[in-house]
Amino acid sequence: MKEEIKAHNNVLELIGNTPLIKLTKITQKMKGNYFAKVEAFNPGHSTKDRIALYIIEEAERKGILKPGDTIIETTSGNTGFSIAMVSIIKGYDCILAVSSKSSADKIDMLKTMGAKVYVCPAHVSADDPRSYYEVAKKLHNEIKGSVYINQYFNELNIDAHYQTTGPEIWEQTAGKITHLVACSGTGGTISGTARFLKEQNPDIKVIGIDAYGSVLQKYHQTKEFDANEIYPYRIEGLGKNLIPTATDFNIIDKFEKVTDESSAHTARELAKTEGLFVGYTSGAAMQGLKQLEEEGEFTEDSNIVVIFPDHGSRYMSKIYNDDWMSQQGFIDSETAEIQQIEYV
Ligand code: PMP
């Protein structure tokens, strides 16, 4: 019999179909059954691979994008990496307008993936012509055949998860899911996944994780934007200082807020208990689960799915670095959890 070579045509074929992994140790004293959808298994190591591929392929289907055209976005984070990766394979130019707050590591990573990076001043208002929003808009207007992804205000961000993450979770749980818990940044992940799941079973409860310092929870409760809620916080990718249209607030039952400090410790705990090396917002989502359980949200029969958005490797100079943790006051440097290795 002739053996076939088993190979993927390119890295994009590995996007989606991420595993659902049972959490058993960190949840030992908690009521209910807990399952993590671990998005770090995407080739770009985050859930943003899904939206980058989906939005770019939608633009291709509509005839908006042709080979050699340009894709523009304003992010130095996961979305930037995913767009750069999809652009490389599909033959598009990728331009990312990022804030000067972005670390040199992040900028180097995007350049490595072939992106052209515009570094824009961080401390100017969003409508200043030098801001990364305005620079992206200007480039989009100037470059013929360019597409501006604009993830916070793009309905396709929701659709990407409606088409992929939602059906995957429904199938993986054999329809037995009772709760969906997910971080909310643009809101695309939670809104699209929940929309699909609630169409299958409207009783599924959907809980968003928000940060202290963000407006999302208050807006959900009052339908009013309250600028007093806004103050700086450390977790990246969670919560927001504006109301994204990529969030469907009607489909979310409630928001739970978590702190920078507890989320960082819980991310470290996930590595030490479940062997899951995941990002800061995964720690935030797990921290949210702990709080919700304490508040009596779950019973022994609950099947709770939590989405872990990205991989831990992007946070080596932050939550997985003892110096950073002690600078934030999150650990006592005398009792640092990760010991320094001594070389002889
Ligand atoms: N975690 C991380 C690390 C992210 O980058 C994002 C996206 N901003 C989220 C969570 C939230 O996902 P979404 O934007 O789909 O709400």
Residues whose N, C-alpha, C, O or C-beta is under 5 A from the ligand:
A	BS01	PMP	G77 N78 C183 S184 G185 T186 G187 G188 T189 I190 E236 G237 T281 P309 D310
